[in-house]
Amino acid sequence: MSVLQNKDFVKLWAAQIASAFGSRITRTVLPIIAISTINASATEIAILSALSFAPGLIVAFFAGGYIDRNKKRPLLIASDLVRAALILSVPIAAHFSAMSMMQLYLVAAIVGAATSMFQIADNTYLPRLVEKDQLVDANSKLEATEAVAEASGPGIAGWLASAFGGPVALIFDAITYLWSALMLGFIKKSEPEATPKSAEDNLLRDAMKGFSACLSHPIVGKILVADVIMTLAGGFYVTLYMIVALRTLALDPFLVGVIISLGGVSGFLGALAAKPVAERFGLRNTLIGTAICGQLANFAIPLAATFPAFGVYLLSFQQLAGDFFMTIFVIQSISLRQREMPENVLARANATFQFTGGMAIPIGALAAGPIAELIGISATLWMAAIVAMLAQPVLWRMKSA
């Protein structure tokens, strides 16, 4: 049976579509409001960006056990309603000329935490709505939505802010969260009752249980280690990619945006291809093959820095090939985790992946600057590409998935 025949999944998908676009609008419009309305300084914008990100890591580290023990749908709805209320507070404050950076800080921090809660609960809730053999198909559709939202969401947000003003754009943003909550409220399938918290349960123990459950699993543990290695290397690209594009290659910012948007298109195509590729080659071979191809594609970035005359073609190839293969990898990884991990620790396992990935990116991004100053940008990018390939021996040690 097609997963689209599952009416509850379709409602979850409709909610996720709205939430995916809403989170991109929030991420884009809040800094626009801070700059254009409050005249925020560079330091204030940096704090705003950090507060959008950091609380989500705290939630990812500590909230997995709470999500495991409680019903997922109410948590998803609550996350949407909290985000809608906070987002609406900004245009209300703007109407009364009472908006401040402190308010934007609080909105960014709590909305970031609520978004992290939504994402973990969403990944944990899906296996309760669809059959195990439908997980890849369902995750492909959800990931396709994320790819489209990532490619078009910031542009839509910018248009809304330009056409109506930043505070009014956030009204549209809040509506997406309210729509998501409404769709979730229509889901009919019941969930098991909440599990009482035992005397031994606490936030730190919950977090450690998630790490232990992942690392002790013969397949999921290898994927977690490989994912950290690849994400750490990805942090280097976060810092150095724009320097290569704008300074080394001297590309027009609009052209850089077009090149980056190619990644959203190929990510969408990768989401469509995830199911047939896994059916053709098997899950283990798909995970290993897409990780190898995706990381090999990233060698195009140091090649672009080394051979600037071919830079546009190389960066375009990296976006098209890298995002295509890594989207397939991510979908298979999530589906396998949902299938293999016991239901009573699945949220903690999902939170572990979110936390480790969220930590690896800024660590790599921060390390890239001083290393590039020491050995040069091109050499640093070659180093990052080679380090990412160290994930492949880890994946080869996986048993058949």
C-alpha positions, -999 to 999 in steps of 0.1 A, spaced: 0 0 0 13 35 -9 21 56 21 -2 83 6 -32 60 12 -24 64 49 -46 95 58 -29 101 91 5 102 74 -8 127 48 -20 149 77 15 146 94 31 155 60 8 186 57 18 197 91 55 191 84 53 211 51 40 241 70 65 237 98 94 234 74 86 267 56 77 284 89 111 276 104 129 291 73 108 322 74 116 327 111 153 322 105 153 347 77 130 374 89 141 379 125 176 392 114 159 414 88 137 430 115 166 434 138 186 452 111 159 473 94 136 481 123 158 481 154 191 490 137 209 462 155 247 461 155 268 432 141 273 419 177 236 419 183 229 400 151 256 375 160 239 370 194 205 366 177 219 339 154 236 321 183 203 321 203 184 307 173 208 277 174 221 270 209 189 262 228 180 236 202 212 218 211 203 219 248 168 204 239 185 178 217 208 167 246 183 166 274 147 162 260 149 128 244 138 108 275 109 132 281 97 127 245 102 89 247 80 87 279 52 109 266 27 110 237 43 126 207 13 143 190 6 166 219 42 176 220 42 184 183 10 205 187 24 223 217 56 231 198 36 246 170 14 267 193 43 280 213 61 291 181 30 307 167 24 327 199 60 339 202 61 348 165 29 368 168 43 387 197 67 405 174 42 422 150 20 430 181 50 447 198 59 465 165 23 478 162 27 494 196 63 506 190 74 484 218 97 460 200 133 455 214 163 433 208 156 416 241 122 404 228 139 391 196 165 373 217 137 356 237 117 347 206 147 333 187 158 312 217 124 297 226 114 292 190 147 275 183 141 252 213 105 244 202 117 237 167 142 212 180 115 196 201 93 193 170 119 177 149 128 150 174 92 142 182 83 142 145 110 116 137 99 95 167 62 98 159 64 87 123 70 49 130 37 50 150 18 61 119 32 40 91 43 4 86 81 -4 88 82 -11 51 68 23 44 94 43 64 118 50 35 89 61 13 75 83 41 109 98 50 116 105 13 85 126 11 93 145 43 129 150 32 118 163 -2 97 189 16 127 200 36 148 203 4 121 224 -13 117 246 19 155 250 22 157 261 -15 127 284 -16 119 293 20 145 321 25 134 336 -9 98 335 1 106 350 34 126 378 18 98 386 -6 73 387 22 95 411 42 101 433 12 64 434 2 47 437 36 75 445 60 93 422 85 67 422 113 38 415 89 58 387 73 59 371 107 21 370 107 23 347 77 49 327 95 27 322 126 -1 310 103 21 282 91 26 270 126 -12 272 134 -19 252 102 6 226 113 -11 223 147 -45 220 130 -34 192 107 -18 173 137 -51 177 156 -69 158 128 -48 127 131 -70 99 144 -46 70 153 -42 67 190 -9 65 208 2 44 238 -3 61 272 26 80 287 51 61 307 56 73 342 91 86 350 110 63 373 131 73 403 163 67 383 153 88 354 169 123 351 180 146 323 216 135 323 208 98 325 183 102 296 210 118 275 236 92 283 210 64 276 205 78 241 243 78 234 246 43 248 217 29 228 231 43 196 268 33 201 260 -2 213 239 -9 182 260 -27 155 245 -7 127 233 26 142 265 31 161 286 30 130 263 54 112 265 78 142 303 78 142 305 82 104 279 110 105 300 129 131 331 126 110 313 139 78 295 166 96 327 178 113 343 181 79 312 199 67 317 226 93 349 235 75 329 242 43 304 263 63 333 287 71 353 286 39 328 280 11 317 317 8 353 329 10 362 307 -20 331 317 -40 333 354 -33 370 361 -28 390 334 -46 366 330 -75 352 366 -74 317 354 -82 287 377 -81 266 371 -50 235 364 -71 254 337 -90 266 322 -57 229 320 -46 220 303 -78 247 277 -74 237 270 -38 200 267 -49 211 238 -71 217 219 -39 180 222 -30 170 209 -65 193 179 -63 182 173 -27 147 171 -39 156 146 -67 176 126 -41 146 123 -19 126 110 -49 153 85 -57 159 72 -22 133 44 -22 141 29 -57 179 31 -50 175 12 -17 153 -14 -33 178 -19 -61 210 -20 -41 200 -29 -6 202 -6 25 238 -13 35 252 -8 0 230 23 -4 244 38 28 280 31 19 277 40 -18 259 73 -13 283 84 15 313 77 -7 298 95 -37 286 124 -16 319 130 0 339 125 -32 317 152 -47 329 176 -20 365 174 -34 351 198 -60 353 226 -34 391 224 -29 395 218 -67 376 250 -73 400 269 -50 430 253 -67 417 258 -103 396 290 -102 390 290 -140 368 260 -135 353 272 -102 317 278 -113 315 243 -129 331 226 -99 309 243 -73 278 236 -94 288 199 -97 294 197 -59 259 211 -52 242 188 -76 261 156 -69 268 161 -32 233 170 -21 218 143 -43 237 115 -27 238 128 8 200 133 8 196 96 0 221 88 28 202 109 53 168 93 44 182 58 47 199 66 80 167 80 95 146 51 82 170 25 95 172 42 129 134 43 131 132 6 122 160 -7 143 159 12 176 135 1 203 105 24 206 112 33 242 146 49 233 139 61 198 135 98 207 167 97 227 185 81 197 171 108 174 182 135 199 217 120 200 220 124 162 207 159 163 230 169 192 262 154 178 255 169 143 247 202 159 279 202 178 302 189 150 292 217 126 303 247 148 334 229 160 345 224 124 335 259 114 355 274 143 385 252 136 385 261 99 395 298 104 428 294 123 438 263 103 432 282 71 453 311 83 481 287 92 482 265 60 460 283 35 423 280 24 430 255 -4 451 232 18 425 233 46 397 224 22 417 194 9 423 184 45 386 185 53 377 165 22 402 138 31 390 137 68 355 132 56 366 101 37 376 85 71 339 78 76 340 52 49 360 25 68 335 29 97 306 23 74 322 -7 58 323 -23 92 285 -23 94 268 -56 93 241 -62 67 213 -36 72 
